[in-house]
Protein backbone atom coordinates (compact mmCIF):
# COMPACT_ATOMS: atom_id res chain seq x y z
CA UNK A 1 0.00 0.00 0.00
CA UNK A 2 1.63 3.22 -1.16
CA UNK A 3 -0.14 5.44 1.39
CA UNK A 4 0.51 5.20 5.12
CA UNK A 5 -2.86 4.60 6.78
CA UNK A 6 -3.30 4.83 10.55
CA UNK A 7 -6.16 4.72 12.96
CA UNK A 8 -7.54 7.98 14.32
CA UNK A 9 -5.08 8.19 17.22
CA UNK A 10 -2.07 7.13 15.16
CA UNK A 11 -1.08 4.26 17.46
CA UNK A 12 -1.92 1.64 14.78
CA UNK A 13 -0.37 1.68 11.31
CA UNK A 14 -2.40 -0.64 9.11
CA UNK A 15 -0.44 -3.33 7.30
CA UNK A 16 -2.85 -3.81 4.39
CA UNK A 17 -1.55 -4.43 0.87
CA UNK A 18 -4.23 -2.21 -0.69
CA UNK A 19 -6.89 0.27 0.40
CA UNK A 20 -10.06 0.17 -1.71
CA UNK A 21 -12.52 3.06 -2.04
CA UNK A 22 -15.54 1.49 -3.77
CA UNK A 23 -18.14 3.89 -5.16
CA UNK A 24 -20.96 1.36 -5.45
CA UNK A 25 -22.31 -1.83 -3.87
CA UNK A 26 -21.36 -3.77 -7.00
CA UNK A 27 -17.74 -2.69 -6.51
CA UNK A 28 -17.90 -3.90 -2.91
CA UNK A 29 -19.19 -7.28 -4.07
CA UNK A 30 -16.40 -7.55 -6.62
CA UNK A 31 -13.78 -6.81 -3.95
CA UNK A 32 -15.21 -9.46 -1.64
CA UNK A 33 -15.54 -12.00 -4.46
CA UNK A 34 -11.81 -11.62 -5.17
CA UNK A 35 -11.13 -13.23 -1.79
CA UNK A 36 -9.56 -12.27 1.50
CA UNK A 37 -8.16 -11.51 3.86
CA UNK A 38 -10.24 -8.36 3.92
CA UNK A 39 -11.30 -5.87 6.58
CA UNK A 40 -13.47 -2.77 6.55
CA UNK A 41 -12.10 0.54 7.79
CA UNK A 42 -14.69 2.91 9.22
CA UNK A 43 -13.74 6.32 10.58
CA UNK A 44 -10.66 4.77 12.22
CA UNK A 45 -11.80 5.54 15.75
CA UNK A 46 -10.52 2.28 17.22
CA UNK A 47 -7.43 1.78 19.33
CA UNK A 48 -6.55 -1.86 18.74
CA UNK A 49 -5.93 -3.99 15.65
CA UNK A 50 -9.49 -5.13 15.04
CA UNK A 51 -9.51 -3.39 11.63
CA UNK A 52 -5.98 -4.38 10.61
CA UNK A 53 -5.23 -6.97 7.93
CA UNK A 54 -2.40 -8.46 5.91
CA UNK A 55 -4.73 -8.37 2.92
CA UNK A 56 -6.93 -5.50 1.74
CA UNK A 57 -8.76 -2.71 3.54
CA UNK A 58 -12.08 -1.34 2.30
CA UNK A 59 -13.32 2.15 3.10
CA UNK A 60 -17.02 2.84 2.47
CA UNK A 61 -16.64 6.61 2.79
CA UNK A 62 -16.95 6.93 -1.00
CA UNK A 63 -20.33 5.21 -1.28
CA UNK A 64 -23.19 7.49 -2.32
CA UNK A 65 -24.82 9.01 0.76
CA UNK A 66 -28.20 7.45 1.47
CA UNK A 67 -30.68 8.91 3.98
CA UNK A 68 -34.11 7.46 3.17
CA UNK A 69 -36.86 8.18 5.70
CA UNK A 70 -39.63 5.58 5.76
CA UNK A 71 -43.20 6.50 4.87
CA UNK A 72 -44.29 6.18 8.50
CA UNK A 73 -41.33 8.35 9.61
CA UNK A 74 -40.29 5.77 12.20
CA UNK A 75 -37.08 4.61 10.55
CA UNK A 76 -34.32 5.71 8.20
CA UNK A 77 -32.21 3.66 5.81
CA UNK A 78 -28.61 4.85 5.51
CA UNK A 79 -25.46 3.84 3.68
CA UNK A 80 -22.59 2.03 5.37
CA UNK A 81 -20.16 4.94 5.20
CA UNK A 82 -22.08 7.87 6.68
CA UNK A 83 -20.96 9.51 9.93
CA UNK A 84 -23.28 10.36 12.81
CA UNK A 85 -22.67 14.09 12.51
CA UNK A 86 -23.68 14.12 8.84
CA UNK A 87 -26.69 11.90 9.47
CA UNK A 88 -27.82 14.09 12.36
CA UNK A 89 -27.99 17.20 10.19
CA UNK A 90 -30.09 15.36 7.59
CA UNK A 91 -32.43 13.97 10.23
CA UNK A 92 -32.85 17.35 11.91
CA UNK A 93 -33.92 18.79 8.56
CA UNK A 94 -36.65 16.14 8.53
CA UNK A 95 -37.70 16.93 12.11
CA UNK A 96 -36.33 13.58 13.28
CA UNK A 97 -33.60 12.24 15.58
CA UNK A 98 -31.87 9.07 16.72
CA UNK A 99 -32.36 8.22 20.39
CA UNK A 100 -28.78 8.90 21.42
CA UNK A 101 -25.32 9.79 20.18
CA UNK A 102 -21.78 9.02 21.25
CA UNK A 103 -19.41 11.68 22.56
CA UNK A 104 -17.97 12.12 19.06
CA UNK A 105 -20.25 12.84 16.07
CA UNK A 106 -17.24 12.19 13.81
CA UNK A 107 -17.55 8.38 13.91
CA UNK A 108 -19.19 6.24 11.24
CA UNK A 109 -22.57 4.79 12.10
CA UNK A 110 -21.67 1.30 10.86
CA UNK A 111 -18.42 1.26 12.84
CA UNK A 112 -20.09 2.49 16.02
CA UNK A 113 -22.83 -0.11 15.71
CA UNK A 114 -20.40 -2.97 15.00
CA UNK A 115 -18.54 -2.27 18.27
CA UNK A 116 -21.61 -1.44 20.46
CA UNK A 117 -20.49 2.15 20.94
CA UNK A 118 -22.86 4.18 23.07
CA UNK A 119 -23.86 7.48 24.52
CA UNK A 120 -25.15 7.58 28.06
CA UNK A 121 -28.33 7.64 30.08
CA UNK A 122 -29.92 5.16 32.46
CA UNK A 123 -32.89 4.87 30.09
CA UNK A 124 -30.82 4.94 26.89
CA UNK A 125 -29.50 1.72 25.39
CA UNK A 126 -26.42 1.84 23.17
CA UNK A 127 -26.48 3.03 19.57
CA UNK A 128 -26.62 -0.47 18.09
CA UNK A 129 -30.05 -1.08 19.66
CA UNK A 130 -31.52 1.40 17.18
CA UNK A 131 -30.75 -0.94 14.27
CA UNK A 132 -33.89 -2.54 12.83
CA UNK A 133 -32.30 -3.71 9.59
CA UNK A 134 -28.90 -4.64 8.21
CA UNK A 135 -27.58 -5.21 4.69
CA UNK A 136 -24.20 -6.83 4.24
CA UNK A 137 -22.01 -8.60 1.71
CA UNK A 138 -21.09 -11.95 3.28
CA UNK A 139 -17.90 -13.96 2.82
CA UNK A 140 -19.17 -15.49 -0.41
CA UNK A 141 -20.04 -12.11 -1.94
CA UNK A 142 -23.79 -12.50 -1.40
CA UNK A 143 -26.01 -9.62 -0.36
CA UNK A 144 -27.74 -10.58 2.90
CA UNK A 145 -30.67 -8.53 4.20
CA UNK A 146 -31.71 -8.92 7.84
CA UNK A 147 -34.59 -7.33 9.76
CA UNK A 148 -36.06 -7.76 13.23
CA UNK A 149 -38.03 -10.80 12.08
CA UNK A 150 -34.72 -12.57 11.42
CA UNK A 151 -33.29 -14.46 14.40
CA UNK A 152 -29.73 -13.61 13.26
CA UNK A 153 -30.13 -9.85 13.67
CA UNK A 154 -29.32 -9.66 17.43
CA UNK A 155 -26.08 -11.49 16.73
CA UNK A 156 -25.19 -9.65 13.53
CA UNK A 157 -25.62 -6.04 14.64
CA UNK A 158 -22.57 -5.95 16.94
CA UNK A 159 -20.63 -7.98 14.40
CA UNK A 160 -17.00 -6.79 14.82
CA UNK A 161 -16.70 -6.80 11.02
CA UNK A 162 -16.64 -10.60 11.17
CA UNK A 163 -19.76 -11.38 9.13
CA UNK A 164 -19.23 -9.19 6.09
CA UNK A 165 -19.21 -5.67 4.73
CA UNK A 166 -22.19 -3.71 6.08
CA UNK A 167 -23.39 -1.64 3.14
CA UNK A 168 -26.62 -0.25 4.63
CA UNK A 169 -28.43 0.02 7.96
CA UNK A 170 -32.00 0.83 8.93
CA UNK A 171 -32.29 2.78 12.18
CA UNK A 172 -35.24 3.61 14.41
CA UNK A 173 -35.89 7.35 14.60
CA UNK A 174 -37.93 9.56 16.91
CA UNK A 175 -39.26 13.11 16.57
CA UNK A 176 -36.57 15.76 16.94
CA UNK A 177 -36.13 17.07 20.47
CA UNK A 178 -34.20 19.76 22.32
CA UNK A 179 -31.89 19.56 25.31
CA UNK A 180 -29.83 21.81 27.57
CA UNK A 181 -26.31 21.07 28.74
CA UNK A 182 -24.84 21.99 32.11
CA UNK A 183 -21.39 21.41 33.59
CA UNK A 184 -20.60 21.26 37.32
CA UNK A 185 -17.18 21.33 38.97
CA UNK A 186 -15.85 19.34 41.93
CA UNK A 187 -18.33 16.54 42.59
CA UNK A 188 -17.68 15.36 46.18
CA UNK A 189 -16.75 11.75 46.80
CA UNK A 190 -19.34 11.70 49.60
CA UNK A 191 -22.10 12.48 47.08
CA UNK A 192 -20.85 9.79 44.71
CA UNK A 193 -20.86 7.29 47.55
CA UNK A 194 -24.35 8.16 48.79
CA UNK A 195 -26.16 9.09 45.57
CA UNK A 196 -24.46 7.68 42.45
CA UNK A 197 -27.61 6.07 40.95
CA UNK A 198 -29.59 9.27 41.47
CA UNK A 199 -26.79 11.35 39.94
CA UNK A 200 -26.57 9.22 36.82
CA UNK A 201 -30.36 9.33 36.43
CA UNK A 202 -30.63 13.13 36.80
CA UNK A 203 -30.76 13.89 33.10
CA UNK A 204 -31.26 12.42 29.66
CA UNK A 205 -27.51 11.82 29.63
CA UNK A 206 -25.06 12.27 32.52
CA UNK A 207 -21.27 11.89 32.66
CA UNK A 208 -18.83 12.19 35.54
CA UNK A 209 -15.20 13.02 34.75
CA UNK A 210 -12.19 12.40 36.99
CA UNK A 211 -8.42 12.44 36.59
CA UNK A 212 -8.06 10.11 39.61
CA UNK A 213 -5.64 12.46 41.36
CA UNK A 214 -8.21 12.54 44.16
CA UNK A 215 -11.41 10.78 45.19
CA UNK A 216 -13.74 13.60 44.10
CA UNK A 217 -14.83 13.82 40.46
CA UNK A 218 -13.53 16.85 38.60
CA UNK A 219 -16.72 17.51 36.65
CA UNK A 220 -20.25 16.38 35.88
CA UNK A 221 -21.84 16.98 32.46
CA UNK A 222 -25.64 16.84 32.33
CA UNK A 223 -27.81 16.90 29.21
CA UNK A 224 -31.48 17.41 30.06
CA UNK A 225 -34.65 19.19 28.94
CA UNK A 226 -35.52 21.03 32.18
CA UNK A 227 -33.48 23.99 33.44
CA UNK A 228 -31.40 23.81 36.60
CA UNK A 229 -29.58 26.24 38.87
CA UNK A 230 -27.56 26.29 42.06
CA UNK A 231 -25.41 23.42 43.36
CA UNK A 232 -25.81 19.80 42.25
CA UNK A 233 -25.15 17.07 44.81
CA UNK A 234 -22.60 19.39 46.41
CA UNK A 235 -20.93 20.33 43.09
CA UNK A 236 -20.92 23.94 41.94
CA UNK A 237 -21.89 25.25 38.49
CA UNK A 238 -18.86 25.74 36.23
CA UNK A 239 -17.92 29.40 35.78
CA UNK A 240 -17.34 28.95 32.06
CA UNK A 241 -17.22 26.34 29.28
CA UNK A 242 -15.14 23.24 29.83
CA UNK A 243 -13.43 20.51 27.78
CA UNK A 244 -13.45 16.98 29.25
CA UNK A 245 -9.69 16.61 28.72
CA UNK A 246 -7.54 18.96 30.82
CA UNK A 247 -5.67 21.51 28.74
CA UNK A 248 -7.79 21.16 25.60
CA UNK A 249 -9.70 24.20 24.24
CA UNK A 250 -13.28 24.48 25.46
CA UNK A 251 -14.40 25.80 22.06
CA UNK A 252 -14.14 22.23 20.78
CA UNK A 253 -16.95 21.21 23.14
CA UNK A 254 -20.69 21.52 22.64
CA UNK A 255 -22.71 24.37 24.19
CA UNK A 256 -22.83 24.30 27.99
CA UNK A 257 -24.82 27.50 28.60
CA UNK A 258 -28.03 25.75 29.63
CA UNK A 259 -29.87 27.09 26.60
CA UNK A 260 -32.15 24.75 24.66
CA UNK A 261 -30.69 23.42 21.43
CA UNK A 262 -31.27 20.61 18.93
CA UNK A 263 -30.45 17.12 20.21
CA UNK A 264 -27.43 16.67 17.93
CA UNK A 265 -25.77 19.85 19.25
CA UNK A 266 -26.10 18.80 22.90
CA UNK A 267 -25.80 15.00 23.14
CA UNK A 268 -22.18 14.75 21.85
CA UNK A 269 -19.45 16.27 24.00
CA UNK A 270 -17.60 17.58 20.94
CA UNK A 271 -18.52 19.77 17.99
CA UNK A 272 -18.35 18.20 14.54
CA UNK A 273 -16.23 21.04 13.16
CA UNK A 274 -13.39 20.60 15.67
CA UNK A 275 -10.90 17.84 16.53
CA UNK A 276 -12.64 15.67 19.11
CA UNK A 277 -11.20 14.65 22.47
CA UNK A 278 -7.38 15.01 22.59
CA UNK A 279 -6.31 13.19 19.42
CA UNK A 280 -2.96 12.05 20.83
CA UNK A 281 -4.34 9.40 23.14
CA UNK A 282 -5.17 5.78 23.80
CA UNK A 283 -8.54 4.65 25.13
CA UNK A 284 -9.89 1.75 27.20
CA UNK A 285 -13.39 1.14 28.49
CA UNK A 286 -15.02 -1.42 30.76
CA UNK A 287 -18.71 -2.03 31.44
CA UNK A 288 -19.94 -3.46 34.75
CA UNK A 289 -23.43 -4.06 36.08
CA UNK A 290 -25.01 -0.82 37.28
CA UNK A 291 -25.38 -2.34 40.73
CA UNK A 292 -21.59 -2.74 40.84
CA UNK A 293 -20.81 0.84 39.78
CA UNK A 294 -19.58 2.07 43.15
CA UNK A 295 -17.56 -1.11 43.66
CA UNK A 296 -15.90 -0.50 40.28
CA UNK A 297 -15.07 3.08 41.24
CA UNK A 298 -13.62 1.87 44.54
CA UNK A 299 -11.57 -0.76 42.69
CA UNK A 300 -9.97 1.83 40.42
CA UNK A 301 -9.51 4.19 43.36
CA UNK A 302 -7.37 1.51 45.01
CA UNK A 303 -4.76 1.94 42.24
CA UNK A 304 -5.48 5.58 41.45
CA UNK A 305 -1.88 6.77 41.69
CA UNK A 306 -0.86 4.30 38.96
CA UNK A 307 -3.87 5.25 36.84
CA UNK A 308 -3.39 9.00 37.26
CA UNK A 309 0.24 8.77 36.14
CA UNK A 310 -0.76 7.83 32.56
CA UNK A 311 -4.31 9.19 32.41
CA UNK A 312 -5.75 12.25 30.71
CA UNK A 313 -9.32 11.77 31.96
CA UNK A 314 -11.78 9.04 32.97
CA UNK A 315 -15.51 9.24 32.18
CA UNK A 316 -18.19 7.37 34.13
CA UNK A 317 -21.65 6.96 32.60
CA UNK A 318 -24.69 4.67 32.52
CA UNK A 319 -26.14 2.62 29.64
CA UNK A 320 -29.41 0.65 29.63
CA UNK A 321 -29.56 -3.11 29.06
CA UNK A 322 -30.17 -4.67 25.63
CA UNK A 323 -30.45 -8.06 23.90
CA UNK A 324 -27.58 -7.84 21.38
CA UNK A 325 -25.26 -10.82 21.72
CA UNK A 326 -21.91 -9.03 21.80
CA UNK A 327 -23.06 -5.86 23.48
CA UNK A 328 -21.22 -5.09 26.74
CA UNK A 329 -24.70 -4.18 28.02
CA UNK A 330 -26.26 -7.53 27.14
CA UNK A 331 -29.09 -8.21 29.59
CA UNK A 332 -27.74 -5.89 32.26
CA UNK A 333 -28.07 -2.19 32.98
CA UNK A 334 -24.48 -1.01 33.00
CA UNK A 335 -22.07 1.67 34.07
CA UNK A 336 -19.00 2.20 31.89
CA UNK A 337 -15.61 3.48 33.00
CA UNK A 338 -13.90 5.04 30.00
CA UNK A 339 -10.19 5.86 30.24
CA UNK A 340 -8.49 8.35 27.93
CA UNK A 341 -4.79 7.60 28.37
CA UNK A 342 -1.67 9.42 27.25
CA UNK A 343 -0.30 8.35 23.87
CA UNK A 344 2.39 6.04 25.27
CA UNK A 345 1.57 2.37 24.67
CA UNK A 346 4.52 1.04 26.65
CA UNK A 347 3.57 3.05 29.74
CA UNK A 348 -0.17 2.52 29.43
CA UNK A 349 -0.49 -1.24 28.85
CA UNK A 350 0.74 -2.31 32.34
CA UNK A 351 -1.80 0.06 33.90
CA UNK A 352 -4.56 -1.29 31.66
CA UNK A 353 -3.73 -4.76 32.96
CA UNK A 354 -3.90 -3.48 36.53
CA UNK A 355 -7.31 -1.90 35.91
CA UNK A 356 -8.51 -5.22 34.50
CA UNK A 357 -7.12 -7.06 37.54
CA UNK A 358 -8.95 -4.95 40.10
CA UNK A 359 -12.19 -4.97 38.07
CA UNK A 360 -12.08 -8.73 37.39
CA UNK A 361 -14.32 -9.74 40.34
CA UNK A 362 -17.07 -7.56 38.83
CA UNK A 363 -17.17 -9.39 35.46
CA UNK A 364 -16.24 -6.36 33.33
CA UNK A 365 -16.93 -6.41 29.61
CA UNK A 366 -14.50 -4.42 27.43
CA UNK A 367 -15.44 -2.07 24.64
CA UNK A 368 -14.47 -3.95 21.48
CA UNK A 369 -12.75 -1.01 19.80
CA UNK A 370 -10.54 0.06 22.69
CA UNK A 371 -7.27 -1.12 24.22
CA UNK A 372 -7.62 -4.16 26.48
CA UNK A 373 -5.27 -6.93 27.55
CA UNK A 374 -7.84 -9.41 28.87
CA UNK A 375 -7.07 -12.94 27.70
CA UNK A 376 -9.38 -14.07 24.87
CA UNK A 377 -10.92 -16.96 26.89
CA UNK A 378 -11.88 -14.46 29.60
CA UNK A 379 -13.33 -12.09 27.02
CA UNK A 380 -15.41 -14.89 25.55
CA UNK A 381 -16.68 -15.96 28.95
CA UNK A 382 -17.87 -12.42 29.71
CA UNK A 383 -20.42 -12.58 26.87
CA UNK A 384 -23.10 -15.26 27.43
CA UNK A 385 -23.95 -15.55 23.71
CA UNK A 386 -20.39 -15.65 22.42
CA UNK A 387 -20.60 -19.29 21.31
CA UNK A 388 -23.70 -18.44 19.28
CA UNK A 389 -21.86 -15.53 17.70
CA UNK A 390 -18.92 -17.74 16.72
CA UNK A 391 -21.34 -20.12 15.00
CA UNK A 392 -22.89 -17.15 13.18
CA UNK A 393 -19.42 -16.18 11.92
CA UNK A 394 -18.86 -19.70 10.61
CA UNK A 395 -22.13 -19.57 8.67
CA UNK A 396 -21.63 -16.11 7.17
CA UNK A 397 -17.90 -16.38 6.46
CA UNK A 398 -16.89 -20.08 6.33
CA UNK A 399 -13.74 -19.35 4.32
CA UNK A 400 -12.50 -16.70 6.77
CA UNK A 401 -12.53 -13.85 4.24
CA UNK A 402 -12.92 -11.28 7.02
CA UNK A 403 -10.56 -12.87 9.55
CA UNK A 404 -7.46 -11.19 10.88
CA UNK A 405 -5.11 -12.00 13.73
CA UNK A 406 -7.11 -9.96 16.26
CA UNK A 407 -10.44 -11.54 15.33
CA UNK A 408 -9.04 -15.06 15.21
CA UNK A 409 -7.64 -14.68 18.73
CA UNK A 410 -10.99 -13.40 20.01
CA UNK A 411 -12.99 -16.16 18.30
CA UNK A 412 -10.59 -18.86 19.47
C-alpha positions in Angstrom: 0.0 0.0 0.0 1.6 3.2 -1.2 -0.1 5.4 1.4 0.5 5.2 5.1 -2.9 4.6 6.8 -3.3 4.8 10.6 -6.2 4.7 13.0 -7.5 8.0 14.3 -5.1 8.2 17.2 -2.1 7.1 15.2 -1.1 4.3 17.5 -1.9 1.6 14.8 -0.4 1.7 11.3 -2.4 -0.6 9.1 -0.4 -3.3 7.3 -2.8 -3.8 4.4 -1.6 -4.4 0.9 -4.2 -2.2 -0.7 -6.9 0.3 0.4 -10.1 0.2 -1.7 -12.5 3.1 -2.0 -15.5 1.5 -3.8 -18.1 3.9 -5.2 -21.0 1.4 -5.4 -22.3 -1.8 -3.9 -21.4 -3.8 -7.0 -17.7 -2.7 -6.5 -17.9 -3.9 -2.9 -19.2 -7.3 -4.1 -16.4 -7.6 -6.6 -13.8 -6.8 -4.0 -15.2 -9.5 -1.6 -15.5 -12.0 -4.5 -11.8 -11.6 -5.2 -11.1 -13.2 -1.8 -9.6 -12.3 1.5 -8.2 -11.5 3.9 -10.2 -8.4 3.9 -11.3 -5.9 6.6 -13.5 -2.8 6.5 -12.1 0.5 7.8 -14.7 2.9 9.2 -13.7 6.3 10.6 -10.7 4.8 12.2 -11.8 5.5 15.8 -10.5 2.3 17.2 -7.4 1.8 19.3 -6.5 -1.9 18.7 -5.9 -4.0 15.6 -9.5 -5.1 15.0 -9.5 -3.4 11.6 -6.0 -4.4 10.6 -5.2 -7.0 7.9 -2.4 -8.5 5.9 -4.7 -8.4 2.9 -6.9 -5.5 1.7 -8.8 -2.7 3.5 -12.1 -1.3 2.3 -13.3 2.2 3.1 -17.0 2.8 2.5 -16.6 6.6 2.8 -16.9 6.9 -1.0 -20.3 5.2 -1.3 -23.2 7.5 -2.3 -24.8 9.0 0.8 -28.2 7.4 1.5 -30.7 8.9 4.0 -34.1 7.5 3.2 -36.9 8.2 5.7 -39.6 5.6 5.8 -43.2 6.5 4.9 -44.3 6.2 8.5 -41.3 8.3 9.6 -40.3 5.8 12.2 -37.1 4.6 10.6 -34.3 5.7 8.2 -32.2 3.7 5.8 -28.6 4.9 5.5 -25.5 3.8 3.7 -22.6 2.0 5.4 -20.2 4.9 5.2 -22.1 7.9 6.7 -21.0 9.5 9.9 -23.3 10.4 12.8 -22.7 14.1 12.5 -23.7 14.1 8.8 -26.7 11.9 9.5 -27.8 14.1 12.4 -28.0 17.2 10.2 -30.1 15.4 7.6 -32.4 14.0 10.2 -32.9 17.3 11.9 -33.9 18.8 8.6 -36.6 16.1 8.5 -37.7 16.9 12.1 -36.3 13.6 13.3 -33.6 12.2 15.6 -31.9 9.1 16.7 -32.4 8.2 20.4 -28.8 8.9 21.4 -25.3 9.8 20.2 -21.8 9.0 21.2 -19.4 11.7 22.6 -18.0 12.1 19.1 -20.3 12.8 16.1 -17.2 12.2 13.8 -17.5 8.4 13.9 -19.2 6.2 11.2 -22.6 4.8 12.1 -21.7 1.3 10.9 -18.4 1.3 12.8 -20.1 2.5 16.0 -22.8 -0.1 15.7 -20.4 -3.0 15.0 -18.5 -2.3 18.3 -21.6 -1.4 20.5 -20.5 2.1 20.9 -22.9 4.2 23.1 -23.9 7.5 24.5 -25.2 7.6 28.1 -28.3 7.6 30.1 -29.9 5.2 32.5 -32.9 4.9 30.1 -30.8 4.9 26.9 -29.5 1.7 25.4 -26.4 1.8 23.2 -26.5 3.0 19.6 -26.6 -0.5 18.1 -30.0 -1.1 19.7 -31.5 1.4 17.2 -30.8 -0.9 14.3 -33.9 -2.5 12.8 -32.3 -3.7 9.6 -28.9 -4.6 8.2 -27.6 -5.2 4.7 -24.2 -6.8 4.2 -22.0 -8.6 1.7 -21.1 -12.0 3.3 -17.9 -14.0 2.8 -19.2 -15.5 -0.4 -20.0 -12.1 -1.9 -23.8 -12.5 -1.4 -26.0 -9.6 -0.4 -27.7 -10.6 2.9 -30.7 -8.5 4.2 -31.7 -8.9 7.8 -34.6 -7.3 9.8 -36.1 -7.8 13.2 -38.0 -10.8 12.1 -34.7 -12.6 11.4 -33.3 -14.5 14.4 -29.7 -13.6 13.3 -30.1 -9.9 13.7 -29.3 -9.7 17.4 -26.1 -11.5 16.7 -25.2 -9.6 13.5 -25.6 -6.0 14.6 -22.6 -6.0 16.9 -20.6 -8.0 14.4 -17.0 -6.8 14.8 -16.7 -6.8 11.0 -16.6 -10.6 11.2 -19.8 -11.4 9.1 -19.2 -9.2 6.1 -19.2 -5.7 4.7 -22.2 -3.7 6.1 -23.4 -1.6 3.1 -26.6 -0.2 4.6 -28.4 0.0 8.0 -32.0 0.8 8.9 -32.3 2.8 12.2 -35.2 3.6 14.4 -35.9 7.4 14.6 -37.9 9.6 16.9 -39.3 13.1 16.6 -36.6 15.8 16.9 -36.1 17.1 20.5 -34.2 19.8 22.3 -31.9 19.6 25.3 -29.8 21.8 27.6 -26.3 21.1 28.7 -24.8 22.0 32.1 -21.4 21.4 33.6 -20.6 21.3 37.3 -17.2 21.3 39.0 -15.8 19.3 41.9 -18.3 16.5 42.6 -17.7 15.4 46.2 -16.7 11.7 46.8 -19.3 11.7 49.6 -22.1 12.5 47.1 -20.9 9.8 44.7 -20.9 7.3 47.5 -24.3 8.2 48.8 -26.2 9.1 45.6 -24.5 7.7 42.4 -27.6 6.1 40.9 -29.6 9.3 41.5 -26.8 11.3 39.9 -26.6 9.2 36.8 -30.4 9.3 36.4 -30.6 13.1 36.8 -30.8 13.9 33.1 -31.3 12.4 29.7 -27.5 11.8 29.6 -25.1 12.3 32.5 -21.3 11.9 32.7 -18.8 12.2 35.5 -15.2 13.0 34.7 -12.2 12.4 37.0 -8.4 12.4 36.6 -8.1 10.1 39.6 -5.6 12.5 41.4 -8.2 12.5 44.2 -11.4 10.8 45.2 -13.7 13.6 44.1 -14.8 13.8 40.5 -13.5 16.9 38.6 -16.7 17.5 36.6 -20.3 16.4 35.9 -21.8 17.0 32.5 -25.6 16.8 32.3 -27.8 16.9 29.2 -31.5 17.4 30.1 -34.6 19.2 28.9 -35.5 21.0 32.2 -33.5 24.0 33.4 -31.4 23.8 36.6 -29.6 26.2 38.9 -27.6 26.3 42.1 -25.4 23.4 43.4 -25.8 19.8 42.2 -25.1 17.1 44.8 -22.6 19.4 46.4 -20.9 20.3 43.1 -20.9 23.9 41.9 -21.9 25.3 38.5 -18.9 25.7 36.2 -17.9 29.4 35.8 -17.3 28.9 32.1 -17.2 26.3 29.3 -15.1 23.2 29.8 -13.4 20.5 27.8 -13.4 17.0 29.2 -9.7 16.6 28.7 -7.5 19.0 30.8 -5.7 21.5 28.7 -7.8 21.2 25.6 -9.7 24.2 24.2 -13.3 24.5 25.5 -14.4 25.8 22.1 -14.1 22.2 20.8 -17.0 21.2 23.1 -20.7 21.5 22.6 -22.7 24.4 24.2 -22.8 24.3 28.0 -24.8 27.5 28.6 -28.0 25.7 29.6 -29.9 27.1 26.6 -32.1 24.7 24.7 -30.7 23.4 21.4 -31.3 20.6 18.9 -30.5 17.1 20.2 -27.4 16.7 17.9 -25.8 19.8 19.2 -26.1 18.8 22.9 -25.8 15.0 23.1 -22.2 14.8 21.9 -19.5 16.3 24.0 -17.6 17.6 20.9 -18.5 19.8 18.0 -18.4 18.2 14.5 -16.2 21.0 13.2 -13.4 20.6 15.7 -10.9 17.8 16.5 -12.6 15.7 19.1 -11.2 14.6 22.5 -7.4 15.0 22.6 -6.3 13.2 19.4 -3.0 12.1 20.8 -4.3 9.4 23.1 -5.2 5.8 23.8 -8.5 4.7 25.1 -9.9 1.7 27.2 -13.4 1.1 28.5 -15.0 -1.4 30.8 -18.7 -2.0 31.4 -19.9 -3.5 34.7 -23.4 -4.1 36.1 -25.0 -0.8 37.3 -25.4 -2.3 40.7 -21.6 -2.7 40.8 -20.8 0.8 39.8 -19.6 2.1 43.1 -17.6 -1.1 43.7 -15.9 -0.5 40.3 -15.1 3.1 41.2 -13.6 1.9 44.5 -11.6 -0.8 42.7 -10.0 1.8 40.4 -9.5 4.2 43.4 -7.4 1.5 45.0 -4.8 1.9 42.2 -5.5 5.6 41.4 -1.9 6.8 41.7 -0.9 4.3 39.0 -3.9 5.2 36.8 -3.4 9.0 37.3 0.2 8.8 36.1 -0.8 7.8 32.6 -4.3 9.2 32.4 -5.8 12.2 30.7 -9.3 11.8 32.0 -11.8 9.0 33.0 -15.5 9.2 32.2 -18.2 7.4 34.1 -21.7 7.0 32.6 -24.7 4.7 32.5 -26.1 2.6 29.6 -29.4 0.6 29.6 -29.6 -3.1 29.1 -30.2 -4.7 25.6 -30.5 -8.1 23.9 -27.6 -7.8 21.4 -25.3 -10.8 21.7 -21.9 -9.0 21.8 -23.1 -5.9 23.5 -21.2 -5.1 26.7 -24.7 -4.2 28.0 -26.3 -7.5 27.1 -29.1 -8.2 29.6 -27.7 -5.9 32.3 -28.1 -2.2 33.0 -24.5 -1.0 33.0 -22.1 1.7 34.1 -19.0 2.2 31.9 -15.6 3.5 33.0 -13.9 5.0 30.0 -10.2 5.9 30.2 -8.5 8.4 27.9 -4.8 7.6 28.4 -1.7 9.4 27.3 -0.3 8.3 23.9 2.4 6.0 25.3 1.6 2.4 24.7 4.5 1.0 26.7 3.6 3.0 29.7 -0.2 2.5 29.4 -0.5 -1.2 28.9 0.7 -2.3 32.3 -1.8 0.1 33.9 -4.6 -1.3 31.7 -3.7 -4.8 33.0 -3.9 -3.5 36.5 -7.3 -1.9 35.9 -8.5 -5.2 34.5 -7.1 -7.1 37.5 -9.0 -4.9 40.1 -12.2 -5.0 38.1 -12.1 -8.7 37.4 -14.3 -9.7 40.3 -17.1 -7.6 38.8 -17.2 -9.4 35.5 -16.2 -6.4 33.3 -16.9 -6.4 29.6 -14.5 -4.4 27.4 -15.4 -2.1 24.6 -14.5 -3.9 21.5 -12.8 -1.0 19.8 -10.5 0.1 22.7 -7.3 -1.1 24.2 -7.6 -4.2 26.5 -5.3 -6.9 27.5 -7.8 -9.4 28.9 -7.1 -12.9 27.7 -9.4 -14.1 24.9 -10.9 -17.0 26.9 -11.9 -14.5 29.6 -13.3 -12.1 27.0 -15.4 -14.9 25.5 -16.7 -16.0 29.0 -17.9 -12.4 29.7 -20.4 -12.6 26.9 -23.1 -15.3 27.4 -24.0 -15.5 23.7 -20.4 -15.7 22.4 -20.6 -19.3 21.3 -23.7 -18.4 19.3 -21.9 -15.5 17.7 -18.9 -17.7 16.7 -21.3 -20.1 15.0 -22.9 -17.2 13.2 -19.4 -16.2 11.9 -18.9 -19.7 10.6 -22.1 -19.6 8.7 -21.6 -16.1 7.2 -17.9 -16.4 6.5 -16.9 -20.1 6.3 -13.7 -19.3 4.3 -12.5 -16.7 6.8 -12.5 -13.9 4.2 -12.9 -11.3 7.0 -10.6 -12.9 9.5 -7.5 -11.2 10.9 -5.1 -12.0 13.7 -7.1 -10.0 16.3 -10.4 -11.5 15.3 -9.0 -15.1 15.2 -7.6 -14.7 18.7 -11.0 -13.4 20.0 -13.0 -16.2 18.3 -10.6 -18.9 19.5 
